[in-house]
């Protein structure tokens, strides 16, 4: 199953009770850009890092979990 990071971000944002406008202010983009992020199945690592910081959530974890499930790599 493919990880769709935009959907995960949207879900986490809603879970925390924040708005698109709030996240836009936190990461210094427009609310429209936040909406576009939700539609992206992958993101630049720096943008993902900034969103993770804003939401106080490790948004890299789904990738690590999947990597560990499909390989012998230990983190």
VOPAGU-2260 file (C-alpha; in pm, 1 decimal, decimal comma):
REM VOPAGU-2260
SITE   aa  ch    i         X         Y         Z
SITE  UNK   A    0       0,0       0,0       0,0
SITE  UNK   A    1     134,6     339,3    -104,4
SITE  UNK   A    2     184,5     613,0     154,5
SITE  UNK   A    3      -4,0     929,0      57,9
SITE  UNK   A    4     163,4    1185,7     280,4
SITE  UNK   A    5     -74,6    1466,0     185,4
SITE  UNK   A    6    -369,2    1270,4     321,2
SITE  UNK   A    7    -178,2    1187,3     639,6
SITE  UNK   A    8     -97,9    1555,4     693,6
SITE  UNK   A    9    -459,3    1656,4     634,7
SITE  UNK   A   10    -583,1    1391,4     876,3
SITE  UNK   A   11    -333,0    1491,1    1146,6
SITE  UNK   A   12    -413,7    1859,6    1103,6
SITE  UNK   A   13    -785,4    1787,5    1148,3
SITE  UNK   A   14    -716,5    1552,3    1440,9
SITE  UNK   A   15    -533,0    1834,7    1617,5
SITE  UNK   A   16    -817,9    2077,1    1544,4
SITE  UNK   A   17    -610,3    2314,8    1334,4
SITE  UNK   A   18    -713,9    2489,4    1014,2
SITE  UNK   A   19    -539,4    2515,6     678,7
SITE  UNK   A   20    -478,3    2882,0     760,0
SITE  UNK   A   21    -305,3    2791,5    1086,4
SITE  UNK   A   22     -69,3    2547,6     913,2
SITE  UNK   A   23      -3,5    2798,2     635,0
SITE  UNK   A   24     111,5    3053,0     892,8
SITE  UNK   A   25     330,8    2797,1    1068,2
SITE  UNK   A   26     516,2    2693,6     752,4
SITE  UNK   A   27     505,6    3031,8     579,3
SITE  UNK   A   28     293,5    2941,8     276,8
SITE  UNK   A   29     -56,5    3032,8     158,4
SITE  UNK   A   30    -366,7    2838,3     261,1
SITE  UNK   A   31    -405,1    2741,2    -104,7
SITE  UNK   A   32     -58,1    2583,1     -94,0
SITE  UNK   A   33    -162,0    2383,5     212,7
SITE  UNK   A   34    -463,0    2257,2      18,6
SITE  UNK   A   35    -231,3    2152,3    -265,4
SITE  UNK   A   36      -5,6    1970,8     -16,9
SITE  UNK   A   37    -303,4    1754,1      82,9
SITE  UNK   A   38    -327,2    1631,0    -277,0
SITE  UNK   A   39      40,8    1533,2    -303,8
SITE  UNK   A   40     137,0    1169,3    -252,6
SITE  UNK   A   41     496,6    1276,2    -175,6
SITE  UNK   A   42     674,6    1591,5     -56,5
SITE  UNK   A   43    1017,3    1747,9     -43,4
SITE  UNK   A   44    1188,7    1635,1     277,5
SITE  UNK   A   45    1247,1    1990,9     404,0
SITE  UNK   A   46     878,5    2075,4     365,1
SITE  UNK   A   47     783,8    1753,2     542,0
SITE  UNK   A   48    1027,2    1841,0     821,1
SITE  UNK   A   49     872,3    2187,2     860,5
SITE  UNK   A   50     521,2    2043,7     873,0
SITE  UNK   A   51     633,4    1781,2    1124,8
SITE  UNK   A   52     774,3    2055,9    1346,9
SITE  UNK   A   53     457,3    2264,2    1319,9
SITE  UNK   A   54     235,6    1968,5    1408,8
SITE  UNK   A   55     478,7    1824,7    1667,5
SITE  UNK   A   56     440,2    1492,2    1487,6
SITE  UNK   A   57     695,4    1266,8    1320,8
SITE  UNK   A   58     555,8    1251,7     968,2
SITE  UNK   A   59     859,9    1052,0     856,8
SITE  UNK   A   60     751,8     760,4    1078,0
SITE  UNK   A   61     515,0     601,2     820,9
SITE  UNK   A   62     809,0     575,2     580,4
SITE  UNK   A   63    1040,1     423,5     842,5
SITE  UNK   A   64     772,5     177,2     949,0
SITE  UNK   A   65     715,9      70,8     591,8
SITE  UNK   A   66    1089,0      46,2     524,6
SITE  UNK   A   67    1137,5    -176,0     829,7
SITE  UNK   A   68     847,1    -395,8     724,6
SITE  UNK   A   69     991,0    -454,9     378,4
SITE  UNK   A   70    1364,1    -482,7     449,3
SITE  UNK   A   71    1615,4    -603,3     703,7
SITE  UNK   A   72    1727,5    -247,1     783,6
SITE  UNK   A   73    1728,9    -170,9    1155,6
SITE  UNK   A   74    1678,1     185,0    1280,6
